[in-house]
């Protein structure tokens, strides 16, 4: 895991969102509020990436991601959905956990390392359950920061 992955407590949301387009819009808003990125640029790039193929990772997880010129380093946003939604995932299961990633345009391998770290986290059944059970966004933040710090060591 690349140690420069940004995770802000303001980039975590537990909410009832009922469609994929609304999830992408909520992610763009989180990236704007938490990291100062241009909301419309993030949304446009997330939608463009999603148009290439669903980022529904499987097992109830989606990892929408993109690169934009104004990003300083790979940054994470997380949305835990109150109700599952269709994300056209490879396994056809609806999604309840959305891990968004925005990286600098020239992030190349760094972007891939960040995606791999998120993938490792979301493949771990125990960690997925802990995120699903986290009572607050603060608890989810603590869980994620502990995980990423451990992976970086």
N, C-alpha and C positions, 0 to 999 in steps of 0.2 A: 504494500500500500504506500502510495506517495504521501509523505508527511505534509505536503502543502494543501491537502484537501480541506477546504473551508467548510465548517459547519456552524451555523449560527442558531441560537435558540429561537430566533424570530422566523426561521425557515422551516418550522415544524408546525403542522396544522392537523387537527382532528376535526373532521367536518362531514356533513352529509352533502355530497355532490353527486348529481345523478347522470352525468354523461362524460364521455371522454373529452369532448371539446371544452367543457367547463373545468375539468381537471387540469388540462393544459393551461387554460387561462388562470386558474388559481396558482399553478406552479410559477407562471410568469410573474404574477403579482408577488409571490413569496420571494423570488429572486430579486425583484426590484426593491422590495421593502428591506430585505435582510442584507443585500450585498450592493445595492445602489446601481443595479444593471437596468438598462432600458427595457421596460416591460414589453413594449410592442416588438422590439427586436428579439427578445427571448421567445415570445409567443410565436412570432413568424418562423424562427429557426426550429423550435420544437415541432410545429405543425409540418414544416418541410421535412424534417427527419421522420416523423410519423407517417407521412405520405409515402415514404420509401418502403415501409413495412412496419407492422405493429411492434412496439417496444414492450408488449405484454410478454414478460419473461417466463411466466408459468407459475403454478402453485399459488395463485392469487396475488402475484407481484408484477408491477410494471416498472420499467426503468427508462422513462423518456429522457433523452439526452440530446445535446447539441453543442456546437462551438459558436462563439460570437467574438467579434473583435475587441469589445470593451471588457471582457472578463480578464481578471488579473491572474487567477489561478482556478483550478477545478473547484466548484462549489456545489454543495448538496442541499436539496430541499426535500422534505418528506411530508406526504399527506397520508393519513390513515383515514380511510373512508368508513363511515358508519354503516353503509349498505354497499354490498358488492355491485360493481358495474361491469358491463361488457367492455373489454379493451381489445378484442380480437386477438387474444393471447394464443400462442402456439398450441397450448393444451386445451383451449376453448373454455377454460375456467374463468369466471368473473374475477375482477381485481378488487382487493381491499387495501393494498399497500402500494403507494406510488413513491418511488425514489427518483427524484429528478436530479440531473447532473448537467451543469453548464461549465464548459471549459473554454480557455482562450483558443482562438482560431488556429494557432500554431502549436497546440498542445500535444499533437501526435501521440507518442507513447505514453505521456503522462495521462492523457484522457483515457487511454486504454487501461492503464493501471488503476485509475479511479473506478472505471466500469467493472474491472475484475474484482476490486475490493468490495464494491456494492453487491456484486454477484455472489461472492463468497458468503457475505453476511446473510443474504436472502435465501441461500440454499441450506442454511443451518436451521433445522426445524425448531430447536430450542430457542434460538435468538428470534426467529419469526414469532414464536408464541409469546416471548417476553415483550416484543414490540406490540403485539396484539393486545396483551394484557396491561400494558403501561397505563396507569390511571390518569396521567397528565402528559402534556407535551414536554414538561420539564423532566419527567421520568424517562421519556423516550430520548431526549437529548443526552441525559446522563448515560443511558445505555449505549447510545451510538458513540459518544466521545470516548467512553471506556474501551469499546471495541476497536475503534480506529487507532487509538493510542497504543493498544496492545499489538495490533497488526503492524504498526510502524516500528515497534521495538525489535 
